[in-house]
Amino acid sequence: MPEPLSPGKYRSPDEIATAELEAVEKEVAAQPEKAGAEKKDEKKADNRTPAERWAENLQTAKLTEAQALKILDDICGNGYFEREYSLFHGRLTLTLRTREAYSRHRVAKEIDSMRNPLQETASAASARIQLAGSISRYQMGTQKPIVLPHPSPTTPNEEIEKAFLSRLTFVDGIPDQVIGHVYACLAHFDGVVWAALSEGSAENF
């Protein structure tokens, strides 16, 4: 669970998107070898089986094998996996779900529309599109939960894009003081899903 930023240390969405997304992805995807390790250790790492690599990725993401298999079951059975996050001592809850493959095209299209963007700007734009592709439920305090539509893959493309744009509009309306924490949840969610589906998860072992 990502920790809220302490008072006086708020960062902009651009900084949050860059720091949180990249930090979590690097941590989860990091190889166990350290710079300057002995050749013997490197050779040993290269000899790891896919199952061993998967187990190490799960450990890094703090996932049990049962939790990882639940993610696999949901994605293979339902087509997506969802996870709820609670922020601000339960005053805000949100649910994120795995994105469809077309979400990558949306990110690429958004970045292509920019003219030589800075890395921070591209990361922020990517995070915004990814969040809109993942958020499915949002509840602040005792207010009525907001359920954000995610049409099935068989829905006509125009309806799918209409639903995506409605979620994007919602994301843009999240309070500025809150959005950084929501991005941190997204980074954690993507890291957990990556670990569950990383090398070794598809092997018959």
C-alpha positions as CSV (number, residue, x, y, z in Angstrom):
1,M,0.0,0.0,0.0
2,P,1.6,3.3,-1.0
3,E,2.1,5.7,1.8
4,P,0.6,9.2,1.6
5,L,3.0,12.1,1.2
6,S,3.7,14.0,4.5
7,P,2.5,17.6,4.8
8,G,4.7,20.1,3.0
9,K,6.1,17.5,0.6
10,Y,3.4,17.5,-2.1
11,R,4.7,16.9,-5.6
12,S,3.0,17.8,-8.8
13,P,1.3,15.0,-10.9
14,D,4.2,15.1,-13.4
15,E,6.7,14.4,-10.6
16,I,4.4,11.7,-9.0
17,A,3.9,10.0,-12.3
18,T,7.6,9.9,-13.0
19,A,8.8,9.0,-9.5
20,E,6.1,6.5,-8.5
21,L,5.6,4.7,-11.8
22,E,9.3,4.4,-12.7
23,A,10.4,3.5,-9.2
24,V,7.9,0.7,-8.8
25,E,8.4,-0.7,-12.3
26,K,12.2,-0.7,-11.8
27,E,11.9,-2.3,-8.4
28,V,9.7,-5.1,-9.6
29,A,11.5,-5.7,-12.8
30,A,15.0,-5.4,-11.3
31,Q,17.3,-8.3,-11.7
32,P,18.9,-9.7,-8.6
33,E,22.5,-9.2,-9.9
34,K,24.3,-6.2,-8.5
35,A,26.8,-4.1,-10.3
36,G,30.3,-5.5,-9.8
37,A,29.0,-9.0,-8.8
38,E,31.4,-11.8,-9.3
39,K,31.2,-13.8,-12.5
40,K,30.3,-16.8,-10.5
41,D,27.2,-15.1,-9.2
42,E,26.2,-13.9,-12.6
43,K,26.6,-17.4,-14.1
44,K,24.4,-18.7,-11.3
45,A,21.7,-16.1,-12.0
46,D,21.7,-16.9,-15.7
47,N,21.0,-20.5,-14.8
48,R,17.8,-19.8,-13.0
49,T,14.7,-21.5,-14.3
50,P,11.6,-19.5,-15.4
51,A,9.9,-20.9,-12.3
52,E,12.7,-19.5,-10.1
53,R,12.6,-16.1,-11.8
54,W,8.8,-16.0,-11.3
55,A,9.2,-16.8,-7.6
56,E,11.7,-14.1,-7.2
57,N,9.5,-11.5,-9.0
58,L,6.6,-12.5,-6.7
59,Q,8.8,-12.0,-3.6
60,T,9.9,-8.6,-4.8
61,A,6.3,-7.6,-5.3
62,K,5.4,-9.1,-2.0
63,L,2.9,-11.5,-3.5
64,T,2.2,-15.0,-2.4
65,E,1.9,-17.7,-5.1
66,A,-1.8,-18.1,-4.2
67,Q,-2.3,-14.3,-4.7
68,A,-0.5,-14.5,-8.1
69,L,-2.5,-17.4,-9.2
70,K,-5.7,-15.6,-8.3
71,I,-4.6,-12.7,-10.6
72,L,-3.9,-15.3,-13.4
73,D,-7.3,-16.9,-12.8
74,D,-9.2,-13.6,-13.0
75,I,-7.4,-12.5,-16.2
76,C,-7.7,-15.8,-17.9
77,G,-11.3,-16.4,-16.7
78,N,-12.8,-12.9,-16.7
79,G,-10.5,-11.1,-19.0
80,Y,-9.4,-8.7,-16.3
81,F,-8.2,-8.4,-12.7
82,E,-9.4,-5.8,-10.2
83,R,-8.0,-4.6,-6.9
84,E,-9.4,-2.1,-4.4
85,Y,-7.2,0.6,-2.7
86,S,-8.1,2.6,0.4
87,L,-6.5,6.0,1.0
88,F,-6.7,8.7,3.7
89,H,-7.7,6.2,6.5
90,G,-10.6,4.8,4.5
91,R,-12.0,8.2,3.4
92,L,-11.3,7.4,-0.3
93,T,-11.6,4.0,-1.9
94,L,-10.9,3.3,-5.6
95,T,-10.8,0.2,-7.7
96,L,-8.4,-0.4,-10.5
97,R,-8.5,-3.1,-13.2
98,T,-6.1,-4.4,-15.8
99,R,-6.3,-2.5,-19.1
100,E,-7.0,-3.9,-22.6
101,A,-4.3,-4.1,-25.2
102,Y,-5.6,-1.1,-27.1
103,S,-4.6,1.1,-24.1
104,R,-1.0,0.9,-25.3
105,H,-2.1,2.4,-28.6
106,R,-3.8,5.3,-26.8
107,V,-0.6,6.1,-24.9
108,A,1.5,6.0,-28.1
109,K,-1.0,8.1,-29.9
110,E,-1.0,10.7,-27.1
111,I,2.8,10.9,-27.0
112,D,3.0,11.1,-30.8
113,S,0.7,14.1,-30.7
114,M,3.3,16.0,-28.7
115,R,6.3,17.7,-30.2
116,N,9.5,16.3,-28.6
117,P,8.1,16.2,-25.1
118,L,10.3,16.1,-22.1
119,Q,10.5,12.7,-20.4
120,E,8.5,14.0,-17.4
121,T,5.8,15.3,-19.6
122,A,5.5,12.1,-21.6
123,S,5.4,10.1,-18.3
124,A,2.7,12.3,-17.0
125,A,0.6,11.9,-20.2
126,S,1.1,8.2,-20.2
127,A,0.0,7.9,-16.5
128,R,-3.1,9.9,-17.2
129,I,-4.1,7.6,-20.1
130,Q,-3.3,4.5,-18.1
131,L,-5.3,5.7,-15.1
132,A,-8.3,6.3,-17.3
133,G,-7.9,2.9,-18.7
134,S,-7.8,1.3,-15.3
135,I,-10.1,3.1,-12.9
136,S,-13.5,1.4,-12.4
137,R,-14.8,2.7,-9.1
138,Y,-14.3,5.7,-6.9
139,Q,-15.8,6.7,-3.6
140,M,-15.0,9.7,-1.5
141,G,-16.2,9.6,2.1
142,T,-19.9,8.8,2.5
143,Q,-20.7,9.9,-1.0
144,K,-22.4,7.4,-3.4
145,P,-19.8,5.3,-5.2
146,I,-19.0,6.3,-8.8
147,V,-18.9,3.3,-11.1
148,L,-17.0,4.0,-14.3
149,P,-18.0,2.0,-17.3
150,H,-15.7,-0.6,-19.0
151,P,-17.6,-2.1,-21.9
152,S,-16.9,-5.6,-23.0
153,P,-14.5,-6.3,-25.9
154,T,-17.5,-7.2,-28.1
155,T,-18.9,-3.7,-27.7
156,P,-18.7,-1.5,-30.8
157,N,-15.5,0.5,-30.9
158,E,-17.3,3.9,-30.8
159,E,-19.0,2.9,-27.5
160,I,-15.7,1.7,-26.1
161,E,-14.0,5.0,-26.9
162,K,-17.0,6.9,-25.5
163,A,-16.6,5.1,-22.2
164,F,-12.9,5.7,-22.2
165,L,-13.3,9.4,-22.8
166,S,-15.9,9.6,-19.9
167,R,-13.3,8.0,-17.6
168,L,-10.6,10.3,-18.8
169,T,-12.8,13.3,-18.1
170,F,-13.4,11.9,-14.6
171,V,-9.7,11.5,-14.0
172,D,-9.1,15.1,-15.0
173,G,-11.6,16.1,-12.3
174,I,-9.9,14.3,-9.4
175,P,-8.6,16.9,-6.9
176,D,-5.0,18.0,-7.5
177,Q,-4.1,17.2,-3.9
178,V,-5.4,13.6,-4.4
179,I,-4.3,12.6,-7.9
180,G,-0.7,12.0,-6.8
181,H,-1.8,9.4,-4.3
182,V,-4.0,7.8,-6.9
183,Y,-1.1,7.6,-9.4
184,A,0.9,5.8,-6.6
185,C,-1.9,3.2,-6.3
186,L,-1.8,2.7,-10.1
187,A,2.0,2.2,-10.0
188,H,1.7,-0.4,-7.3
189,F,-1.2,-2.1,-9.1
190,D,0.8,-2.3,-12.4
191,G,3.8,-3.7,-10.5
192,V,1.8,-6.4,-8.8
193,V,0.2,-7.5,-12.1
194,W,3.5,-7.4,-13.9
195,A,5.0,-9.7,-11.3
196,A,2.1,-12.2,-11.5
197,L,2.4,-12.4,-15.3
198,S,6.2,-12.2,-15.5
199,E,8.5,-14.9,-17.0
200,G,7.6,-18.3,-15.6
201,S,3.9,-17.6,-15.0
202,A,3.0,-19.1,-18.4
203,E,5.3,-22.1,-18.1
204,N,4.0,-25.6,-17.3
205,F,5.9,-26.3,-14.1
